[in-house]
Amino acid sequence: MRRVDDRHVISGIVHVLVSGGRWVDTPVDYGPRKTLQNRYARLAAKGVWERLFHAPSSAAGAPAHVLIGSSPVKYPSGGGRLPEDEAVG
């Protein structure tokens, strides 16, 4: 059996971590679910994930250069202003 492309596997792992889904629900485009699970466990045992996510927090620079992800924020459409007592952010 051919080795599944590392980029697909990493994307599948990130998909599971970000979505909070189960390994079994991972789209087949990322490769066999058991492969994703096994590689995640192997990388976790080596401390790769911990180092990966701690590296940006120890980097110097503006927060925009240090952050890994983002979250969507809803705001009023149509150019309306927010009420004074309603803050965004």
C-alpha positions as YAML, in Angstrom:
chain: A
units: angstrom
residues:
- id: 1
  name: MET
  ca: [0.00, 0.00, 0.00]
- id: 2
  name: ARG
  ca: [1.29, 3.46, -0.93]
- id: 3
  name: ARG
  ca: [2.00, 5.98, 1.80]
- id: 4
  name: VAL
  ca: [-0.65, 8.71, 2.00]
- id: 5
  name: ASP
  ca: [0.67, 12.19, 1.18]
- id: 6
  name: ASP
  ca: [1.74, 14.00, 4.36]
- id: 7
  name: ARG
  ca: [-0.03, 17.21, 3.30]
- id: 8
  name: HIS
  ca: [-3.34, 15.39, 3.02]
- id: 9
  name: VAL
  ca: [-2.84, 13.72, 6.39]
- id: 10
  name: ILE
  ca: [-1.92, 16.97, 8.16]
- id: 11
  name: SER
  ca: [-4.94, 18.67, 6.56]
- id: 12
  name: GLY
  ca: [-7.15, 15.84, 7.78]
- id: 13
  name: ILE
  ca: [-5.76, 16.05, 11.29]
- id: 14
  name: VAL
  ca: [-6.26, 19.81, 11.36]
- id: 15
  name: HIS
  ca: [-9.80, 19.31, 10.04]
- id: 16
  name: VAL
  ca: [-10.62, 17.03, 12.98]
- id: 17
  name: LEU
  ca: [-8.98, 19.32, 15.53]
- id: 18
  name: VAL
  ca: [-10.67, 22.47, 14.23]
- id: 19
  name: SER
  ca: [-14.10, 20.97, 13.65]
- id: 20
  name: GLY
  ca: [-14.14, 19.02, 16.89]
- id: 21
  name: GLY
  ca: [-15.42, 16.09, 14.87]
- id: 22
  name: ARG
  ca: [-14.63, 12.42, 15.19]
- id: 23
  name: TRP
  ca: [-11.94, 10.61, 13.23]
- id: 24
  name: VAL
  ca: [-14.60, 8.41, 11.65]
- id: 25
  name: ASP
  ca: [-16.36, 11.49, 10.23]
- id: 26
  name: THR
  ca: [-13.28, 12.82, 8.44]
- id: 27
  name: PRO
  ca: [-13.80, 13.20, 4.67]
- id: 28
  name: VAL
  ca: [-12.11, 10.40, 2.70]
- id: 29
  name: ASP
  ca: [-10.15, 12.98, 0.65]
- id: 30
  name: TYR
  ca: [-7.67, 13.19, 3.53]
- id: 31
  name: GLY
  ca: [-6.85, 9.50, 3.44]
- id: 32
  name: PRO
  ca: [-7.76, 6.51, 5.57]
- id: 33
  name: ARG
  ca: [-9.12, 7.58, 8.94]
- id: 34
  name: LYS
  ca: [-6.94, 5.09, 10.79]
- id: 35
  name: THR
  ca: [-3.87, 6.59, 9.08]
- id: 36
  name: LEU
  ca: [-4.86, 10.07, 10.29]
- id: 37
  name: GLN
  ca: [-5.38, 8.77, 13.80]
- id: 38
  name: ASN
  ca: [-2.10, 6.87, 13.88]
- id: 39
  name: ARG
  ca: [-0.02, 9.75, 12.53]
- id: 40
  name: TYR
  ca: [-1.68, 12.18, 14.95]
- id: 41
  name: ALA
  ca: [-0.80, 9.87, 17.85]
- id: 42
  name: ARG
  ca: [2.77, 9.40, 16.61]
- id: 43
  name: LEU
  ca: [3.30, 13.16, 16.24]
- id: 44
  name: ALA
  ca: [1.72, 13.80, 19.65]
- id: 45
  name: ALA
  ca: [4.02, 11.26, 21.29]
- id: 46
  name: LYS
  ca: [7.01, 13.10, 19.82]
- id: 47
  name: GLY
  ca: [5.71, 16.45, 21.12]
- id: 48
  name: VAL
  ca: [5.32, 17.90, 17.63]
- id: 49
  name: TRP
  ca: [1.85, 19.40, 18.22]
- id: 50
  name: GLU
  ca: [2.87, 21.03, 21.48]
- id: 51
  name: ARG
  ca: [5.97, 22.61, 19.92]
- id: 52
  name: LEU
  ca: [3.99, 23.69, 16.87]
- id: 53
  name: PHE
  ca: [1.39, 25.56, 18.89]
- id: 54
  name: HIS
  ca: [3.80, 27.01, 21.46]
- id: 55
  name: ALA
  ca: [6.21, 28.40, 18.84]
- id: 56
  name: PRO
  ca: [4.05, 31.38, 17.81]
- id: 57
  name: SER
  ca: [3.38, 32.38, 21.41]
- id: 58
  name: SER
  ca: [7.10, 32.60, 22.12]
- id: 59
  name: ALA
  ca: [7.84, 34.55, 18.94]
- id: 60
  name: ALA
  ca: [8.38, 38.27, 19.12]
- id: 61
  name: GLY
  ca: [6.33, 40.55, 16.97]
- id: 62
  name: ALA
  ca: [2.91, 42.03, 16.44]
- id: 63
  name: PRO
  ca: [-0.06, 39.84, 17.43]
- id: 64
  name: ALA
  ca: [-1.18, 39.69, 13.80]
- id: 65
  name: HIS
  ca: [2.07, 37.85, 13.01]
- id: 66
  name: VAL
  ca: [1.83, 35.53, 16.00]
- id: 67
  name: LEU
  ca: [-1.75, 34.27, 15.84]
- id: 68
  name: ILE
  ca: [-2.49, 30.90, 14.24]
- id: 69
  name: GLY
  ca: [-6.23, 31.08, 13.69]
- id: 70
  name: SER
  ca: [-9.18, 33.38, 13.69]
- id: 71
  name: SER
  ca: [-12.85, 33.29, 14.44]
- id: 72
  name: PRO
  ca: [-15.73, 34.81, 12.52]
- id: 73
  name: VAL
  ca: [-17.51, 37.77, 14.06]
- id: 74
  name: LYS
  ca: [-21.05, 38.74, 13.11]
- id: 75
  name: TYR
  ca: [-21.79, 42.41, 12.71]
- id: 76
  name: PRO
  ca: [-24.82, 44.32, 11.46]
- id: 77
  name: SER
  ca: [-25.15, 44.51, 7.71]
- id: 78
  name: GLY
  ca: [-26.36, 47.49, 5.73]
- id: 79
  name: GLY
  ca: [-23.86, 49.95, 7.18]
- id: 80
  name: GLY
  ca: [-25.81, 50.41, 10.40]
- id: 81
  name: ARG
  ca: [-24.03, 51.43, 13.57]
- id: 82
  name: LEU
  ca: [-23.94, 49.32, 16.69]
- id: 83
  name: PRO
  ca: [-25.76, 50.63, 19.75]
- id: 84
  name: GLU
  ca: [-23.41, 52.25, 22.27]
- id: 85
  name: ASP
  ca: [-23.89, 49.43, 24.79]
- id: 86
  name: GLU
  ca: [-23.07, 46.68, 22.25]
- id: 87
  name: ALA
  ca: [-19.39, 46.09, 21.62]
- id: 88
  name: VAL
  ca: [-17.71, 44.00, 18.97]
- id: 89
  name: GLY
  ca: [-14.38, 42.40, 19.72]
...
